[in-house]
Amino acid sequence: MPLSATPCVVIAFILTLLAIDPAGAGDAPHLVTLALIDKPWAVRLDVTGFRVHVDGVKPDGRRYLFATDDARSIQLSVTLQAVPGPATEQGCLLHLEHVARATIPATDQGPLRDNRRNLTLLEYVLPATGKAPAEQFHLLACTGKDDVYADIHLSQPLGKGSDPASLRTLLDSLTIVAASAPSSLDHFRAGSAPYLLGKFALAIPHYEQALVLEQANPTLEQTLWQLLIHNLGTAYGRTGRFGRAKATFDYGLSKDPANPMWHYELARTYAGMNDRDRMLQALDSAFFHHRNRQGDKQMPDPRQDGSFGRFMLDPAFRRLAESLMQPAI
């Protein structure tokens, strides 16, 4: 019996990818550290003067950061991507050669090796367009460690105040450091990447670890914590682990007894367990609490919910569902 993940997919995508508190630009030194959750090392870069807009995990599992230096009109992105085999210098070269063939004029120089920084570099200039009225200088850098490639992309409009050399200097701060222990937010992001792709079994271990860490030391904002409970319970249900799904939603309701959607998800879980009476009770509770909460979004229509498919012809379910969907007087 599939539990619906639809209500939170868009929210989960946003919260997986976006930094919760984007770092503001300023004069104080600001180092960012990016790591894949299963690696003991991390990439560190000095982004002093930049505002970090995005710091998270993409649905395909890539670690991603995007930042801008508005004073100098510089854009920076950093991506970490695991690959099936070793990440090599030759792999970086082939990647940047592919970018060069697809992007830059034939007269521009191709990728070069920077042995001092242990990077493969590609520089090119794109002509002005309607969307970009000035020529754009681009600097791409690639390096690899173990089975992970790190790609850095810097760009700046050419003109008054532009300084391509300063973009190259930014790469001097790129270092490999030991990764800190993953936080509950790190595990939440790592679980949400496969969750959004429907790979629920892969999401569960990270969500479980995030919940364990939260129970020991709560750090997630309420919205993220609620989403963690929803996604973990849903992932359990999608993989047929209804007992674990029930325990998860029960735990959530022990902290927030009036949460309508958790009662609704519990009803879905009971439907998967073929427990008709408790399913009806949970469904009734969901709509009861929804009516008592101001500003909550519309509840799903259980008559259109495939989670209750085996009960669609059950007279008690039909009567309850019809009554619940009647407009309030």
Stockholm file with secondary structure:
# STOCKHOLM 1.0

chainA/1-329         MPLSATPCVVIAFILTLLAIDPAGAGDAPHLVTLALIDKPWAVRLDVTGFRVHVDGVKPDGRRYLFATDDARSIQLSVTLQAVPGPATEQGCLLHLEHVARATIPATDQGPLRDNRRNLTLLEYVLPATGKAPAEQFHLLACTGKDDVYADIHLSQPLGKGSDPASLRTLLDSLTIVAASAPSSLDHFRAGSAPYLLGKFALAIPHYEQALVLEQANPTLEQTLWQLLIHNLGTAYGRTGRFGRAKATFDYGLSKDPANPMWHYELARTYAGMNDRDRMLQALDSAFFHHRNRQGDKQMPDPRQDGSFGRFMLDPAFRRLAESLMQPAI
#=GR chainA/1-329 SS CCCCCGGGHHHHHHHHHBCSSCCCCCSSCCEEEECCTTCSEEEEEECTTCEEEEEEECTTSCEEEEEEETTTTEEEEEEEEECSSCCCHHHHHHHHHHHHHHHSCTTSCCCEEETTTTEEEEEEEECCCSSCCSCEEEEEEEEEETTEEEEEEEEEECSTTCCHHHHHHHGGGCEEEECCCCCHHHHHHHHHHHHHTTCHHHHHHHHHHHHHHHHHSCCSCHHHHHHHHHHHHHHHHHTTCHHHHHHHHHHHHHHCTTCHHHHHHHHHHHHHTTCHHHHHHHHHHHHHHHHTSTTCCCCCCGGGCGGGGGGTTCHHHHHHHHHHTSCCC
#=GC SS_cons         CCCCCGGGHHHHHHHHHBCSSCCCCCSSCCEEEECCTTCSEEEEEECTTCEEEEEEECTTSCEEEEEEETTTTEEEEEEEEECSSCCCHHHHHHHHHHHHHHHSCTTSCCCEEETTTTEEEEEEEECCCSSCCSCEEEEEEEEEETTEEEEEEEEEECSTTCCHHHHHHHGGGCEEEECCCCCHHHHHHHHHHHHHTTCHHHHHHHHHHHHHHHHHSCCSCHHHHHHHHHHHHHHHHHTTCHHHHHHHHHHHHHHCTTCHHHHHHHHHHHHHTTCHHHHHHHHHHHHHHHHTSTTCCCCCCGGGCGGGGGGTTCHHHHHHHHHHTSCCC
//
